[in-house]
Amino acid sequence: MTVDDTGSGADADGRRILPAAEPGDPGDPGEDPHPLALRLEQLILGAERRYTPFQAARSAGVSMELASRFWRAMGFADIGQAKALTEADVLALRRLAGLVEAGLLSEAMAVQVARSTGQTTARLAEWQIDSFLEGLTEPPEPGMTRTEVTYPIVELLLPELEEFLVYVWRRQLAASAGRVVQAADDEEMVDRRLAVAFADLVGFTRLTRRMEEEELGELVEAFETTAADLVAARGGRLIKTLGDEVLYAADDAGIAADIALLLVETMSNDETMPELRVGMAFGTVTTRMGDVFGTTVNLASRLTSIAPRDAVLVDSAFAEELIRTGDAPASEAEAAEEAAAAEKEGEEPPKYRFALQPMWQRPVRGLGVVEPWLLTRRNDIED
């Protein structure tokens, strides 16, 4: 085996071997794991440790370099050549490599699959463990420690959570696949026209100085839960939460507008919540790994920063889309003329869901001059 100046090496076939972890690294195998931690690992993984990274890569039939790329993409620390991997790790490598060999995925795409899955499930796992441990602060039986109740709780929850995770993933996959096949062309599958919105709590930084950590955590959780529920119920997609801010998207501008106004109305009726401001834009958006990027997203973010308290600002493209779909009139004067003409003919006037009020044009850093519109509900619509 040859060793370079970084401490990594290669075997006789030229396959790279990861350098040993430094003491104190997350993947440091220098200390034996806690006995309960090892039992929990075996329970959750369903297998015992038996492979070093090199042995696992060789058993899977992939190079050490590719195995390292997959593991790091999934968010796992380098562990040197400690014997810490299981048959499940070998199978995962074999499956990913098999998709590449079969031509179903490029190597770069397989790494993206590993990264997106790792990032998503890492957050989910952290949240679940935090929630379970919080519920275990008071053991069910006097004299029992949290350590003593952790294993049986995980043992009971594991199969149920696993089945539920697969169910939700399949549901989300079906919904996402449905949106893709309805795209007008191949380009629209990647660069799509969407309504994008940021909803931001006003004065959150000041709140962090006044509130206790537990109170602040409860407020953020309540905000995120409310936002997630409203977005999902009305047909939008929650892209991500950032503590005091949520980002969501919708294929239809009317749906995004309804969600934005519902968020403001719901938060303003809750005395425990700060004021809210929302900025929205409509246009071409690049989607990648569940996130959204592009000028439309940047514009929505900028509009949020200048939006009045408990109000919603939209860009001119968003306003034009609402007018095009008949969700808002081009102007109140036009709406009045249409109502008068309809009354004269003995017909029902058009029913608009939203009203748009042009605001002063202003320069926005990096985006030039923009024309914001204030979005409100029309008061002539019956529920």
Rosetta blueprint (number, residue, H / E / L):
1 M L
2 T E
3 V E
4 D L
5 D L
6 T L
7 G L
8 S L
9 G E
10 A E
11 D L
12 A L
13 D L
14 G L
15 R L
16 R E
17 I E
18 L L
19 P L
20 A L
21 A L
22 E L
23 P L
24 G L
25 D L
26 P L
27 G L
28 D L
29 P L
30 G L
31 E L
32 D L
33 P L
34 H L
35 P H
36 L H
37 A H
38 L H
39 R H
40 L H
41 E H
42 Q H
43 L H
44 I H
45 L H
46 G L
47 A L
48 E L
49 R L
50 R L
51 Y E
52 T L
53 P H
54 F H
55 Q H
56 A H
57 A H
58 R H
59 S H
60 A H
61 G L
62 V L
63 S L
64 M H
65 E H
66 L H
67 A H
68 S H
69 R H
70 F H
71 W H
72 R H
73 A H
74 M L
75 G L
76 F L
77 A L
78 D L
79 I L
80 G L
81 Q L
82 A L
83 K L
84 A L
85 L E
86 T L
87 E H
88 A H
89 D H
90 V H
91 L H
92 A H
93 L H
94 R H
95 R H
96 L H
97 A H
98 G H
99 L H
100 V H
101 E H
102 A L
103 G L
104 L L
105 L L
106 S L
107 E H
108 A H
109 M H
110 A H
111 V H
112 Q H
113 V H
114 A H
115 R H
116 S H
117 T H
118 G H
119 Q H
120 T H
121 T H
122 A H
123 R H
124 L H
125 A H
126 E H
127 W H
128 Q H
129 I H
130 D H
131 S H
132 F H
133 L H
134 E H
135 G H
136 L L
137 T L
138 E L
139 P L
140 P L
141 E L
142 P L
143 G L
144 M L
145 T L
146 R H
147 T H
148 E H
149 V H
150 T H
151 Y H
152 P H
153 I H
154 V H
155 E H
156 L H
157 L H
158 L H
159 P H
160 E H
161 L H
162 E H
163 E H
164 F H
165 L H
166 V H
167 Y H
168 V H
169 W H
170 R H
171 R H
172 Q H
173 L H
174 A H
175 A H
176 S H
177 A H
178 G H
179 R H
180 V H
181 V H
182 Q L
183 A L
184 A L
185 D L
186 D H
187 E H
188 E H
189 M H
190 V H
191 D E
192 R E
193 R E
194 L E
195 A E
196 V E
197 A E
198 F E
199 A E
200 D E
201 L E
202 V L
203 G L
204 F H
205 T H
206 R H
207 L H
208 T H
209 R H
210 R H
211 M L
212 E L
213 E H
214 E H
215 E H
216 L H
217 G H
218 E H
219 L H
220 V H
221 E H
222 A H
223 F H
224 E H
225 T H
226 T H
227 A H
228 A H
229 D H
230 L H
231 V H
232 A H
233 A H
234 R L
235 G L
236 G L
237 R E
238 L E
239 I E
240 K E
241 T E
242 L L
243 G L
244 D L
245 E E
246 V E
247 L E
248 Y E
249 A E
250 A E
251 D L
252 D L
253 A H
254 G H
255 I H
256 A H
257 A H
258 D H
259 I H
260 A H
261 L H
262 L H
263 L H
264 V H
265 E H
266 T H
267 M H
268 S H
269 N L
270 D L
271 E L
272 T L
273 M L
274 P L
275 E L
276 L E
277 R E
278 V E
279 G E
280 M E
281 A E
282 F E
283 G E
284 T E
285 V E
286 T E
287 T E
288 R E
289 M L
290 G L
291 D E
292 V E
293 F E
294 G L
295 T H
296 T H
297 V H
298 N H
299 L H
300 A H
301 S H
302 R H
303 L H
304 T H
305 S H
306 I H
307 A L
308 P L
309 R L
310 D L
311 A E
312 V E
313 L E
314 V E
315 D L
316 S H
317 A H
318 F H
319 A H
320 E H
321 E H
322 L H
323 I H
324 R H
325 T L
326 G L
327 D L
328 A L
329 P L
330 A L
331 S L
332 E H
333 A H
334 E H
335 A H
336 A H
337 E H
338 E H
339 A H
340 A H
341 A H
342 A H
343 E H
344 K H
345 E L
346 G L
347 E L
348 E L
349 P L
350 P L
351 K L
352 Y L
353 R L
354 F E
355 A E
356 L E
357 Q E
358 P E
359 M L
360 W L
361 Q L
362 R E
363 P E
364 V E
365 R L
366 G L
367 L L
368 G E
369 V E
370 V E
371 E L
372 P L
373 W E
374 L E
375 L E
376 T E
377 R E
378 R L
379 N L
380 D L
381 I L
382 E L
383 D L
